[in-house]
Amino acid sequence: KMKRVIQRLPQHCQRLQMRHYGVKHLINEPKINVGIEEFVDETFFDNRPLEDAGAAWEVHELRIKSLDDLHALHVLCLKERNRLLAMKTFHKRMKHKNQKKTRLRLRRVHATLTRIRTVVNQRYMVAEHAARLEFENNKKLGKYTYPLNVNDPEVKATMERLGIPLDTVM
């Protein structure tokens, strides 16, 4: 499942440098984790320290990504967040100390998730504003009028396509 998500990323995203948090780590996994293993890092099973990760994604880097890329990155970050939270809970129950890397990576994941939401919300606001402007311009041009001009060929074609009888509009 994870491999399919990663394969959907474009080639330039698959060759990301290590500085981009978590993506390279997830792409280079030797096997696909299934079930509960998906929530625990491989270093945990081997009793190795957590690997260093790069910085969180910056907003200007996310703005150039497509919506599909943002979605795939969001899914990867959610899985990494769940993995880190599971590890954090385990260490807390076992009363282990000095889990700075887990906390640091968790902060970076949260920062990336927040920035992805910011970019998506900005795109939504821009699209909504553009749609409003287009609606207002079309309204000024008289495209939205009632009663409809049934003699207009475009209106006739649309009504026939929708199955609306012409005599009900007049």
Solvent accessible surface area in square Angstrom, and as a share of the most:
residue,aa,sasa,rsa
1,K,149,0.63
2,M,13,0.06
3,K,113,0.48
4,R,160,0.58
5,V,23,0.13
6,I,14,0.07
7,Q,112,0.50
8,R,138,0.50
9,L,11,0.05
10,P,43,0.27
11,Q,117,0.52
12,H,103,0.46
13,C,4,0.03
14,Q,52,0.23
15,R,168,0.61
16,L,24,0.12
17,Q,127,0.57
18,M,86,0.38
19,R,98,0.36
20,H,22,0.10
21,Y,3,0.01
22,G,6,0.06
23,V,3,0.02
24,K,75,0.32
25,H,30,0.14
26,L,3,0.02
27,I,42,0.21
28,N,93,0.47
29,E,36,0.16
30,P,115,0.72
31,K,112,0.47
32,I,71,0.36
33,N,15,0.08
34,V,116,0.66
35,G,45,0.43
36,I,136,0.69
37,E,68,0.31
38,E,37,0.17
39,F,78,0.32
40,V,24,0.14
41,D,2,0.01
42,E,41,0.19
43,T,2,0.01
44,F,54,0.23
45,F,124,0.52
46,D,87,0.45
47,N,142,0.73
48,R,117,0.43
49,P,107,0.67
50,L,17,0.08
51,E,73,0.33
52,D,100,0.52
53,A,17,0.14
54,G,13,0.13
55,A,40,0.31
56,A,10,0.08
57,W,6,0.02
58,E,64,0.29
59,V,35,0.20
60,H,123,0.55
61,E,26,0.12
62,L,0,0.00
63,R,122,0.45
64,I,143,0.73
65,K,20,0.09
66,S,60,0.39
67,L,110,0.55
68,D,96,0.50
69,D,12,0.06
70,L,1,0.01
71,H,98,0.44
72,A,1,0.01
73,L,8,0.04
74,H,43,0.19
75,V,37,0.21
76,L,2,0.01
77,C,3,0.02
78,L,51,0.25
79,K,34,0.14
80,E,1,0.00
81,R,62,0.23
82,N,52,0.27
83,R,2,0.01
84,L,1,0.00
85,L,70,0.35
86,A,36,0.28
87,M,9,0.04
88,K,83,0.35
89,T,60,0.35
90,F,79,0.33
91,H,22,0.10
92,K,155,0.66
93,R,189,0.69
94,M,107,0.48
95,K,167,0.71
96,H,87,0.39
97,K,176,0.75
98,N,118,0.61
99,Q,45,0.20
100,K,133,0.56
101,K,88,0.37
102,T,2,0.01
103,R,109,0.40
104,L,68,0.34
105,R,5,0.02
106,L,14,0.07
107,R,154,0.56
108,R,58,0.21
109,V,0,0.00
110,H,79,0.35
111,A,29,0.23
112,T,0,0.00
113,L,1,0.01
114,T,76,0.44
115,R,67,0.24
116,I,6,0.03
117,R,116,0.42
118,T,50,0.29
119,V,1,0.01
120,V,55,0.32
121,N,86,0.44
122,Q,59,0.26
123,R,80,0.29
124,Y,140,0.53
125,M,117,0.52
126,V,104,0.60
127,A,61,0.47
128,E,64,0.29
129,H,106,0.48
130,A,54,0.42
131,A,60,0.46
132,R,149,0.54
133,L,93,0.46
134,E,108,0.48
135,F,92,0.38
136,E,79,0.35
137,N,82,0.42
138,N,26,0.13
139,K,112,0.47
140,K,168,0.71
141,L,131,0.65
142,G,38,0.37
143,K,136,0.58
144,Y,113,0.43
145,T,82,0.48
146,Y,171,0.65
147,P,101,0.64
148,L,72,0.36
149,N,94,0.48
150,V,11,0.06
151,N,119,0.61
152,D,48,0.25
153,P,103,0.65
154,E,135,0.60
155,V,31,0.18
156,K,75,0.32
157,A,58,0.45
158,T,53,0.31
159,M,8,0.03
160,E,118,0.53
161,R,179,0.65
162,L,111,0.55
163,G,59,0.57
164,I,72,0.37
165,P,76,0.48
166,L,58,0.29
167,D,111,0.57
168,T,92,0.54
169,V,25,0.14
170,M,163,0.73
